[in-house]
Amino acid sequence: CLDSILNQTINNFEIIIVNDGSKDNSQGIIDKYIQIYPDSIKAYIKENGGPGDTRNFGIKKSNGRYLAFVDSDDFIEPEYFSIIKSILDEHCPDMVVINYNRIYSKNQNLFERLYKFNNWDIFNKPIDISSNPEVICKIEVAAWLRILKREMFNNDDLLFIKHIKGPEDLEASLKWYININKIIVTNNKLYNYYITSN
């Protein structure tokens, strides 16, 4: 995951790592990368609070104009930031939604075989949510699918729900849609979602 972020074709972005009280060797890996890349990475340790609380913590530590989320068991493509930057520069949207690959550790389960993912027909054009509300039903809800304007989160009501064990990104996505105007959905598969057998 960290290698894929550090090996981008452009490098004008900040990396914030939040260790949500992990009990494995995550902090050892983080410490190693901080030693190698002290100017590129800001890292924090916090008490375990779940994914929503952890994403909120990272948001509060960020300084950029836009935010992206990468989960620690996934990885991004080398041109992730360069393609996103070109979209931001051209359209200045409130949200960019990216496409992604599904990477399986073992064979697909029945749901993975039957469900049709990425069934989108709304690529590469600005979409106004108020006049195209059906877009809400077409896009999956994962936080890592979205690049969002940082200023949205000046409103604490748009942060993730804390201490939730379920899909924190579903509730957040619906709040965001109500509070944004323009989104871009790109067909570029820039994220790799790693799916384990369980």
Biotite code that builds the C-alpha atoms (Angstrom):
import biotite.structure as struc

atoms = struc.array([
    struc.Atom([0.000, 0.000, 0.000], chain_id="A", res_id=1, res_name="CYS", atom_name="CA", element="C"),
    struc.Atom([2.632, 2.542, 1.029], chain_id="A", res_id=2, res_name="LEU", atom_name="CA", element="C"),
    struc.Atom([4.911, 1.626, -1.874], chain_id="A", res_id=3, res_name="ASP", atom_name="CA", element="C"),
    struc.Atom([2.096, 2.304, -4.323], chain_id="A", res_id=4, res_name="SER", atom_name="CA", element="C"),
    struc.Atom([1.504, 5.751, -2.809], chain_id="A", res_id=5, res_name="ILE", atom_name="CA", element="C"),
    struc.Atom([5.179, 6.663, -2.696], chain_id="A", res_id=6, res_name="LEU", atom_name="CA", element="C"),
    struc.Atom([5.850, 5.514, -6.274], chain_id="A", res_id=7, res_name="ASN", atom_name="CA", element="C"),
    struc.Atom([3.489, 7.947, -8.002], chain_id="A", res_id=8, res_name="GLN", atom_name="CA", element="C"),
    struc.Atom([4.307, 9.758, -11.236], chain_id="A", res_id=9, res_name="THR", atom_name="CA", element="C"),
    struc.Atom([3.857, 13.091, -9.412], chain_id="A", res_id=10, res_name="ILE", atom_name="CA", element="C"),
    struc.Atom([4.672, 13.877, -5.778], chain_id="A", res_id=11, res_name="ASN", atom_name="CA", element="C"),
    struc.Atom([2.935, 17.115, -4.751], chain_id="A", res_id=12, res_name="ASN", atom_name="CA", element="C"),
    struc.Atom([0.672, 15.543, -2.133], chain_id="A", res_id=13, res_name="PHE", atom_name="CA", element="C"),
    struc.Atom([0.814, 14.780, 1.586], chain_id="A", res_id=14, res_name="GLU", atom_name="CA", element="C"),
    struc.Atom([0.643, 11.290, 3.090], chain_id="A", res_id=15, res_name="ILE", atom_name="CA", element="C"),
    struc.Atom([-1.082, 10.893, 6.445], chain_id="A", res_id=16, res_name="ILE", atom_name="CA", element="C"),
    struc.Atom([-0.999, 7.506, 8.149], chain_id="A", res_id=17, res_name="ILE", atom_name="CA", element="C"),
    struc.Atom([-3.254, 6.847, 11.128], chain_id="A", res_id=18, res_name="VAL", atom_name="CA", element="C"),
    struc.Atom([-2.650, 3.726, 13.200], chain_id="A", res_id=19, res_name="ASN", atom_name="CA", element="C"),
    struc.Atom([-5.995, 3.001, 14.851], chain_id="A", res_id=20, res_name="ASP", atom_name="CA", element="C"),
    struc.Atom([-4.549, 1.059, 17.782], chain_id="A", res_id=21, res_name="GLY", atom_name="CA", element="C"),
    struc.Atom([-3.520, -1.965, 15.722], chain_id="A", res_id=22, res_name="SER", atom_name="CA", element="C"),
    struc.Atom([-2.122, -4.977, 17.606], chain_id="A", res_id=23, res_name="LYS", atom_name="CA", element="C"),
    struc.Atom([-0.077, -6.446, 14.743], chain_id="A", res_id=24, res_name="ASP", atom_name="CA", element="C"),
    struc.Atom([3.205, -5.251, 13.217], chain_id="A", res_id=25, res_name="ASN", atom_name="CA", element="C"),
    struc.Atom([1.633, -2.230, 11.506], chain_id="A", res_id=26, res_name="SER", atom_name="CA", element="C"),
    struc.Atom([3.532, 0.302, 13.611], chain_id="A", res_id=27, res_name="GLN", atom_name="CA", element="C"),
    struc.Atom([6.832, -1.405, 12.848], chain_id="A", res_id=28, res_name="GLY", atom_name="CA", element="C"),
    struc.Atom([6.111, -1.017, 9.127], chain_id="A", res_id=29, res_name="ILE", atom_name="CA", element="C"),
    struc.Atom([5.066, 2.607, 9.616], chain_id="A", res_id=30, res_name="ILE", atom_name="CA", element="C"),
    struc.Atom([8.233, 3.395, 11.616], chain_id="A", res_id=31, res_name="ASP", atom_name="CA", element="C"),
    struc.Atom([10.388, 1.912, 8.869], chain_id="A", res_id=32, res_name="LYS", atom_name="CA", element="C"),
    struc.Atom([8.759, 4.102, 6.220], chain_id="A", res_id=33, res_name="TYR", atom_name="CA", element="C"),
    struc.Atom([9.001, 7.233, 8.380], chain_id="A", res_id=34, res_name="ILE", atom_name="CA", element="C"),
    struc.Atom([12.754, 6.651, 8.684], chain_id="A", res_id=35, res_name="GLN", atom_name="CA", element="C"),
    struc.Atom([13.131, 6.309, 4.916], chain_id="A", res_id=36, res_name="ILE", atom_name="CA", element="C"),
    struc.Atom([10.689, 9.098, 3.953], chain_id="A", res_id=37, res_name="TYR", atom_name="CA", element="C"),
    struc.Atom([10.676, 11.573, 6.874], chain_id="A", res_id=38, res_name="PRO", atom_name="CA", element="C"),
    struc.Atom([9.668, 14.531, 4.673], chain_id="A", res_id=39, res_name="ASP", atom_name="CA", element="C"),
    struc.Atom([6.846, 12.714, 2.880], chain_id="A", res_id=40, res_name="SER", atom_name="CA", element="C"),
    struc.Atom([4.884, 11.017, 5.667], chain_id="A", res_id=41, res_name="ILE", atom_name="CA", element="C"),
    struc.Atom([3.038, 12.276, 8.728], chain_id="A", res_id=42, res_name="LYS", atom_name="CA", element="C"),
    struc.Atom([2.065, 9.406, 11.025], chain_id="A", res_id=43, res_name="ALA", atom_name="CA", element="C"),
    struc.Atom([-0.129, 9.235, 14.116], chain_id="A", res_id=44, res_name="TYR", atom_name="CA", element="C"),
    struc.Atom([-1.177, 6.592, 16.640], chain_id="A", res_id=45, res_name="ILE", atom_name="CA", element="C"),
    struc.Atom([-4.591, 6.748, 18.302], chain_id="A", res_id=46, res_name="LYS", atom_name="CA", element="C"),
    struc.Atom([-6.812, 4.566, 20.433], chain_id="A", res_id=47, res_name="GLU", atom_name="CA", element="C"),
    struc.Atom([-8.913, 2.141, 18.444], chain_id="A", res_id=48, res_name="ASN", atom_name="CA", element="C"),
    struc.Atom([-12.098, 3.902, 17.357], chain_id="A", res_id=49, res_name="GLY", atom_name="CA", element="C"),
    struc.Atom([-13.069, 2.191, 14.121], chain_id="A", res_id=50, res_name="GLY", atom_name="CA", element="C"),
    struc.Atom([-12.758, 3.328, 10.509], chain_id="A", res_id=51, res_name="PRO", atom_name="CA", element="C"),
    struc.Atom([-14.991, 6.412, 10.748], chain_id="A", res_id=52, res_name="GLY", atom_name="CA", element="C"),
    struc.Atom([-13.193, 7.827, 13.767], chain_id="A", res_id=53, res_name="ASP", atom_name="CA", element="C"),
    struc.Atom([-9.832, 7.102, 12.141], chain_id="A", res_id=54, res_name="THR", atom_name="CA", element="C"),
    struc.Atom([-10.755, 8.794, 8.865], chain_id="A", res_id=55, res_name="ARG", atom_name="CA", element="C"),
    struc.Atom([-11.978, 11.839, 10.833], chain_id="A", res_id=56, res_name="ASN", atom_name="CA", element="C"),
    struc.Atom([-8.660, 11.972, 12.686], chain_id="A", res_id=57, res_name="PHE", atom_name="CA", element="C"),
    struc.Atom([-6.745, 11.978, 9.401], chain_id="A", res_id=58, res_name="GLY", atom_name="CA", element="C"),
    struc.Atom([-9.049, 14.621, 7.902], chain_id="A", res_id=59, res_name="ILE", atom_name="CA", element="C"),
    struc.Atom([-8.344, 16.946, 10.843], chain_id="A", res_id=60, res_name="LYS", atom_name="CA", element="C"),
    struc.Atom([-4.582, 16.530, 10.323], chain_id="A", res_id=61, res_name="LYS", atom_name="CA", element="C"),
    struc.Atom([-4.717, 17.243, 6.577], chain_id="A", res_id=62, res_name="SER", atom_name="CA", element="C"),
    struc.Atom([-3.794, 20.449, 4.774], chain_id="A", res_id=63, res_name="ASN", atom_name="CA", element="C"),
    struc.Atom([-4.479, 19.767, 1.094], chain_id="A", res_id=64, res_name="GLY", atom_name="CA", element="C"),
    struc.Atom([-7.253, 21.186, -1.092], chain_id="A", res_id=65, res_name="ARG", atom_name="CA", element="C"),
    struc.Atom([-8.624, 17.689, -1.729], chain_id="A", res_id=66, res_name="TYR", atom_name="CA", element="C"),
    struc.Atom([-8.695, 14.446, 0.265], chain_id="A", res_id=67, res_name="LEU", atom_name="CA", element="C"),
    struc.Atom([-8.357, 10.835, -0.842], chain_id="A", res_id=68, res_name="ALA", atom_name="CA", element="C"),
    struc.Atom([-8.591, 7.697, 1.298], chain_id="A", res_id=69, res_name="PHE", atom_name="CA", element="C"),
    struc.Atom([-6.534, 4.530, 0.818], chain_id="A", res_id=70, res_name="VAL", atom_name="CA", element="C"),
    struc.Atom([-7.174, 1.514, 3.028], chain_id="A", res_id=71, res_name="ASP", atom_name="CA", element="C"),
    struc.Atom([-4.072, -0.267, 4.295], chain_id="A", res_id=72, res_name="SER", atom_name="CA", element="C"),
    struc.Atom([-4.775, -3.590, 2.542], chain_id="A", res_id=73, res_name="ASP", atom_name="CA", element="C"),
    struc.Atom([-5.308, -1.976, -0.877], chain_id="A", res_id=74, res_name="ASP", atom_name="CA", element="C"),
    struc.Atom([-3.001, -0.244, -3.354], chain_id="A", res_id=75, res_name="PHE", atom_name="CA", element="C"),
    struc.Atom([-3.231, 2.440, -6.040], chain_id="A", res_id=76, res_name="ILE", atom_name="CA", element="C"),
    struc.Atom([-2.006, 2.677, -9.621], chain_id="A", res_id=77, res_name="GLU", atom_name="CA", element="C"),
    struc.Atom([1.154, 4.725, -10.391], chain_id="A", res_id=78, res_name="PRO", atom_name="CA", element="C"),
    struc.Atom([-0.809, 7.410, -12.266], chain_id="A", res_id=79, res_name="GLU", atom_name="CA", element="C"),
    struc.Atom([-3.506, 7.734, -9.567], chain_id="A", res_id=80, res_name="TYR", atom_name="CA", element="C"),
    struc.Atom([-2.548, 11.270, -8.529], chain_id="A", res_id=81, res_name="PHE", atom_name="CA", element="C"),
    struc.Atom([-1.584, 12.569, -11.975], chain_id="A", res_id=82, res_name="SER", atom_name="CA", element="C"),
    struc.Atom([-4.934, 11.560, -13.518], chain_id="A", res_id=83, res_name="ILE", atom_name="CA", element="C"),
    struc.Atom([-6.906, 12.901, -10.564], chain_id="A", res_id=84, res_name="ILE", atom_name="CA", element="C"),
    struc.Atom([-4.950, 16.170, -10.629], chain_id="A", res_id=85, res_name="LYS", atom_name="CA", element="C"),
    struc.Atom([-5.749, 16.674, -14.324], chain_id="A", res_id=86, res_name="SER", atom_name="CA", element="C"),
    struc.Atom([-9.463, 16.171, -13.578], chain_id="A", res_id=87, res_name="ILE", atom_name="CA", element="C"),
    struc.Atom([-9.332, 18.616, -10.659], chain_id="A", res_id=88, res_name="LEU", atom_name="CA", element="C"),
    struc.Atom([-7.458, 21.223, -12.692], chain_id="A", res_id=89, res_name="ASP", atom_name="CA", element="C"),
    struc.Atom([-9.917, 21.007, -15.587], chain_id="A", res_id=90, res_name="GLU", atom_name="CA", element="C"),
    struc.Atom([-13.239, 20.804, -13.755], chain_id="A", res_id=91, res_name="HIS", atom_name="CA", element="C"),
    struc.Atom([-12.749, 21.918, -10.096], chain_id="A", res_id=92, res_name="CYS", atom_name="CA", element="C"),
    struc.Atom([-15.450, 19.468, -8.898], chain_id="A", res_id=93, res_name="PRO", atom_name="CA", element="C"),
    struc.Atom([-16.610, 18.997, -5.342], chain_id="A", res_id=94, res_name="ASP", atom_name="CA", element="C"),
    struc.Atom([-16.059, 15.235, -5.719], chain_id="A", res_id=95, res_name="MET", atom_name="CA", element="C"),
    struc.Atom([-14.269, 12.895, -8.108], chain_id="A", res_id=96, res_name="VAL", atom_name="CA", element="C"),
    struc.Atom([-15.360, 9.256, -8.202], chain_id="A", res_id=97, res_name="VAL", atom_name="CA", element="C"),
    struc.Atom([-12.780, 6.826, -9.565], chain_id="A", res_id=98, res_name="ILE", atom_name="CA", element="C"),
    struc.Atom([-13.131, 3.354, -11.028], chain_id="A", res_id=99, res_name="ASN", atom_name="CA", element="C"),
    struc.Atom([-11.256, 0.386, -9.533], chain_id="A", res_id=100, res_name="TYR", atom_name="CA", element="C"),
    struc.Atom([-10.069, -3.206, -9.888], chain_id="A", res_id=101, res_name="ASN", atom_name="CA", element="C"),
    struc.Atom([-11.206, -6.036, -7.617], chain_id="A", res_id=102, res_name="ARG", atom_name="CA", element="C"),
    struc.Atom([-8.231, -8.190, -6.543], chain_id="A", res_id=103, res_name="ILE", atom_name="CA", element="C"),
    struc.Atom([-9.092, -11.569, -4.977], chain_id="A", res_id=104, res_name="TYR", atom_name="CA", element="C"),
    struc.Atom([-6.910, -13.456, -2.500], chain_id="A", res_id=105, res_name="SER", atom_name="CA", element="C"),
    struc.Atom([-8.758, -16.677, -3.425], chain_id="A", res_id=106, res_name="LYS", atom_name="CA", element="C"),
    struc.Atom([-11.698, -17.634, -5.609], chain_id="A", res_id=107, res_name="ASN", atom_name="CA", element="C"),
    struc.Atom([-14.693, -15.323, -5.810], chain_id="A", res_id=108, res_name="GLN", atom_name="CA", element="C"),
    struc.Atom([-17.656, -16.158, -3.603], chain_id="A", res_id=109, res_name="ASN", atom_name="CA", element="C"),
    struc.Atom([-21.177, -16.346, -5.045], chain_id="A", res_id=110, res_name="LEU", atom_name="CA", element="C"),
    struc.Atom([-21.937, -12.667, -4.452], chain_id="A", res_id=111, res_name="PHE", atom_name="CA", element="C"),
    struc.Atom([-18.704, -11.589, -6.120], chain_id="A", res_id=112, res_name="GLU", atom_name="CA", element="C"),
    struc.Atom([-19.441, -13.804, -9.128], chain_id="A", res_id=113, res_name="ARG", atom_name="CA", element="C"),
    struc.Atom([-23.035, -12.633, -9.643], chain_id="A", res_id=114, res_name="LEU", atom_name="CA", element="C"),
    struc.Atom([-23.163, -8.960, -8.670], chain_id="A", res_id=115, res_name="TYR", atom_name="CA", element="C"),
    struc.Atom([-22.405, -6.544, -11.492], chain_id="A", res_id=116, res_name="LYS", atom_name="CA", element="C"),
    struc.Atom([-19.896, -3.977, -10.255], chain_id="A", res_id=117, res_name="PHE", atom_name="CA", element="C"),
    struc.Atom([-18.939, -0.695, -11.936], chain_id="A", res_id=118, res_name="ASN", atom_name="CA", element="C"),
    struc.Atom([-22.206, -0.526, -13.870], chain_id="A", res_id=119, res_name="ASN", atom_name="CA", element="C"),
    struc.Atom([-21.787, 3.153, -14.670], chain_id="A", res_id=120, res_name="TRP", atom_name="CA", element="C"),
    struc.Atom([-22.659, 5.173, -17.776], chain_id="A", res_id=121, res_name="ASP", atom_name="CA", element="C"),
    struc.Atom([-21.804, 8.609, -16.439], chain_id="A", res_id=122, res_name="ILE", atom_name="CA", element="C"),
    struc.Atom([-18.100, 8.901, -17.184], chain_id="A", res_id=123, res_name="PHE", atom_name="CA", element="C"),
    struc.Atom([-15.902, 11.947, -17.654], chain_id="A", res_id=124, res_name="ASN", atom_name="CA", element="C"),
    struc.Atom([-18.472, 14.711, -17.660], chain_id="A", res_id=125, res_name="LYS", atom_name="CA", element="C"),
    struc.Atom([-19.484, 17.118, -14.894], chain_id="A", res_id=126, res_name="PRO", atom_name="CA", element="C"),
    struc.Atom([-22.670, 15.989, -13.178], chain_id="A", res_id=127, res_name="ILE", atom_name="CA", element="C"),
    struc.Atom([-24.949, 18.266, -11.226], chain_id="A", res_id=128, res_name="ASP", atom_name="CA", element="C"),
    struc.Atom([-26.444, 16.208, -8.394], chain_id="A", res_id=129, res_name="ILE", atom_name="CA", element="C"),
    struc.Atom([-29.593, 18.329, -8.069], chain_id="A", res_id=130, res_name="SER", atom_name="CA", element="C"),
    struc.Atom([-30.583, 17.764, -11.702], chain_id="A", res_id=131, res_name="SER", atom_name="CA", element="C"),
    struc.Atom([-29.265, 14.165, -11.856], chain_id="A", res_id=132, res_name="ASN", atom_name="CA", element="C"),
    struc.Atom([-30.164, 12.619, -8.475], chain_id="A", res_id=133, res_name="PRO", atom_name="CA", element="C"),
    struc.Atom([-30.182, 9.115, -9.988], chain_id="A", res_id=134, res_name="GLU", atom_name="CA", element="C"),
    struc.Atom([-26.382, 9.198, -9.896], chain_id="A", res_id=135, res_name="VAL", atom_name="CA", element="C"),
    struc.Atom([-26.626, 8.436, -6.158], chain_id="A", res_id=136, res_name="ILE", atom_name="CA", element="C"),
    struc.Atom([-27.999, 4.977, -7.023], chain_id="A", res_id=137, res_name="CYS", atom_name="CA", element="C"),
    struc.Atom([-25.292, 4.197, -9.575], chain_id="A", res_id=138, res_name="LYS", atom_name="CA", element="C"),
    struc.Atom([-22.111, 4.650, -7.552], chain_id="A", res_id=139, res_name="ILE", atom_name="CA", element="C"),
    struc.Atom([-20.838, 2.345, -4.841], chain_id="A", res_id=140, res_name="GLU", atom_name="CA", element="C"),
    struc.Atom([-20.332, 3.948, -1.442], chain_id="A", res_id=141, res_name="VAL", atom_name="CA", element="C"),
    struc.Atom([-16.720, 3.140, -0.474], chain_id="A", res_id=142, res_name="ALA", atom_name="CA", element="C"),
    struc.Atom([-14.832, 6.158, 0.889], chain_id="A", res_id=143, res_name="ALA", atom_name="CA", element="C"),
    struc.Atom([-11.744, 5.187, -1.136], chain_id="A", res_id=144, res_name="TRP", atom_name="CA", element="C"),
    struc.Atom([-13.724, 5.661, -4.375], chain_id="A", res_id=145, res_name="LEU", atom_name="CA", element="C"),
    struc.Atom([-13.976, 9.391, -3.739], chain_id="A", res_id=146, res_name="ARG", atom_name="CA", element="C"),
    struc.Atom([-11.701, 12.406, -3.828], chain_id="A", res_id=147, res_name="ILE", atom_name="CA", element="C"),
    struc.Atom([-13.348, 15.266, -1.924], chain_id="A", res_id=148, res_name="LEU", atom_name="CA", element="C"),
    struc.Atom([-12.810, 18.968, -1.393], chain_id="A", res_id=149, res_name="LYS", atom_name="CA", element="C"),
    struc.Atom([-11.120, 19.448, 1.959], chain_id="A", res_id=150, res_name="ARG", atom_name="CA", element="C"),
    struc.Atom([-13.239, 22.486, 2.791], chain_id="A", res_id=151, res_name="GLU", atom_name="CA", element="C"),
    struc.Atom([-16.357, 20.300, 2.991], chain_id="A", res_id=152, res_name="MET", atom_name="CA", element="C"),
    struc.Atom([-15.078, 18.972, 6.283], chain_id="A", res_id=153, res_name="PHE", atom_name="CA", element="C"),
    struc.Atom([-14.981, 22.393, 7.889], chain_id="A", res_id=154, res_name="ASN", atom_name="CA", element="C"),
    struc.Atom([-18.560, 21.375, 8.623], chain_id="A", res_id=155, res_name="ASN", atom_name="CA", element="C"),
    struc.Atom([-18.303, 18.671, 11.307], chain_id="A", res_id=156, res_name="ASP", atom_name="CA", element="C"),
    struc.Atom([-21.705, 17.326, 10.261], chain_id="A", res_id=157, res_name="ASP", atom_name="CA", element="C"),
    struc.Atom([-20.069, 15.975, 7.083], chain_id="A", res_id=158, res_name="LEU", atom_name="CA", element="C"),
    struc.Atom([-17.505, 13.874, 8.949], chain_id="A", res_id=159, res_name="LEU", atom_name="CA", element="C"),
    struc.Atom([-17.898, 10.122, 9.384], chain_id="A", res_id=160, res_name="PHE", atom_name="CA", element="C"),
    struc.Atom([-19.973, 8.662, 12.218], chain_id="A", res_id=161, res_name="ILE", atom_name="CA", element="C"),
    struc.Atom([-17.633, 7.629, 15.048], chain_id="A", res_id=162, res_name="LYS", atom_name="CA", element="C"),
    struc.Atom([-17.521, 4.205, 16.693], chain_id="A", res_id=163, res_name="HIS", atom_name="CA", element="C"),
    struc.Atom([-19.646, 2.440, 14.102], chain_id="A", res_id=164, res_name="ILE", atom_name="CA", element="C"),
    struc.Atom([-18.778, -1.156, 13.248], chain_id="A", res_id=165, res_name="LYS", atom_name="CA", element="C"),
    struc.Atom([-20.703, -1.198, 9.992], chain_id="A", res_id=166, res_name="GLY", atom_name="CA", element="C"),
    struc.Atom([-20.444, 0.733, 6.716], chain_id="A", res_id=167, res_name="PRO", atom_name="CA", element="C"),
    struc.Atom([-19.389, 4.186, 7.885], chain_id="A", res_id=168, res_name="GLU", atom_name="CA", element="C"),
    struc.Atom([-18.982, 5.268, 4.270], chain_id="A", res_id=169, res_name="ASP", atom_name="CA", element="C"),
    struc.Atom([-22.653, 4.664, 3.346], chain_id="A", res_id=170, res_name="LEU", atom_name="CA", element="C"),
    struc.Atom([-23.972, 7.236, 5.808], chain_id="A", res_id=171, res_name="GLU", atom_name="CA", element="C"),
    struc.Atom([-21.177, 9.667, 4.932], chain_id="A", res_id=172, res_name="ALA", atom_name="CA", element="C"),
    struc.Atom([-21.761, 9.340, 1.175], chain_id="A", res_id=173, res_name="SER", atom_name="CA", element="C"),
    struc.Atom([-25.421, 10.257, 1.490], chain_id="A", res_id=174, res_name="LEU", atom_name="CA", element="C"),
    struc.Atom([-24.547, 13.337, 3.562], chain_id="A", res_id=175, res_name="LYS", atom_name="CA", element="C"),
    struc.Atom([-21.953, 14.402, 0.997], chain_id="A", res_id=176, res_name="TRP", atom_name="CA", element="C"),
    struc.Atom([-24.361, 14.106, -1.927], chain_id="A", res_id=177, res_name="TYR", atom_name="CA", element="C"),
    struc.Atom([-26.796, 16.446, -0.203], chain_id="A", res_id=178, res_name="ILE", atom_name="CA", element="C"),
    struc.Atom([-24.058, 19.048, 0.306], chain_id="A", res_id=179, res_name="ASN", atom_name="CA", element="C"),
    struc.Atom([-22.216, 19.091, -3.037], chain_id="A", res_id=180, res_name="ILE", atom_name="CA", element="C"),
    struc.Atom([-23.041, 20.351, -6.508], chain_id="A", res_id=181, res_name="ASN", atom_name="CA", element="C"),
    struc.Atom([-20.622, 19.012, -9.110], chain_id="A", res_id=182, res_name="LYS", atom_name="CA", element="C"),
    struc.Atom([-19.022, 15.578, -9.373], chain_id="A", res_id=183, res_name="ILE", atom_name="CA", element="C"),
    struc.Atom([-16.914, 13.853, -12.021], chain_id="A", res_id=184, res_name="ILE", atom_name="CA", element="C"),
    struc.Atom([-16.941, 10.068, -12.446], chain_id="A", res_id=185, res_name="VAL", atom_name="CA", element="C"),
    struc.Atom([-13.884, 8.736, -14.267], chain_id="A", res_id=186, res_name="THR", atom_name="CA", element="C"),
    struc.Atom([-13.595, 5.353, -15.965], chain_id="A", res_id=187, res_name="ASN", atom_name="CA", element="C"),
    struc.Atom([-9.896, 5.148, -15.078], chain_id="A", res_id=188, res_name="ASN", atom_name="CA", element="C"),
    struc.Atom([-9.282, 2.140, -12.821], chain_id="A", res_id=189, res_name="LYS", atom_name="CA", element="C"),
    struc.Atom([-6.923, 3.815, -10.372], chain_id="A", res_id=190, res_name="LEU", atom_name="CA", element="C"),
    struc.Atom([-7.561, 1.843, -7.169], chain_id="A", res_id=191, res_name="TYR", atom_name="CA", element="C"),
    struc.Atom([-7.034, -1.842, -6.385], chain_id="A", res_id=192, res_name="ASN", atom_name="CA", element="C"),
    struc.Atom([-9.487, -3.239, -3.854], chain_id="A", res_id=193, res_name="TYR", atom_name="CA", element="C"),
    struc.Atom([-8.083, -6.377, -2.225], chain_id="A", res_id=194, res_name="TYR", atom_name="CA", element="C"),
    struc.Atom([-10.787, -8.882, -1.229], chain_id="A", res_id=195, res_name="ILE", atom_name="CA", element="C"),
    struc.Atom([-9.973, -11.716, 1.171], chain_id="A", res_id=196, res_name="THR", atom_name="CA", element="C"),
    struc.Atom([-11.816, -15.024, 1.375], chain_id="A", res_id=197, res_name="SER", atom_name="CA", element="C"),
    struc.Atom([-13.868, -13.850, 4.393], chain_id="A", res_id=198, res_name="ASN", atom_name="CA", element="C"),
])
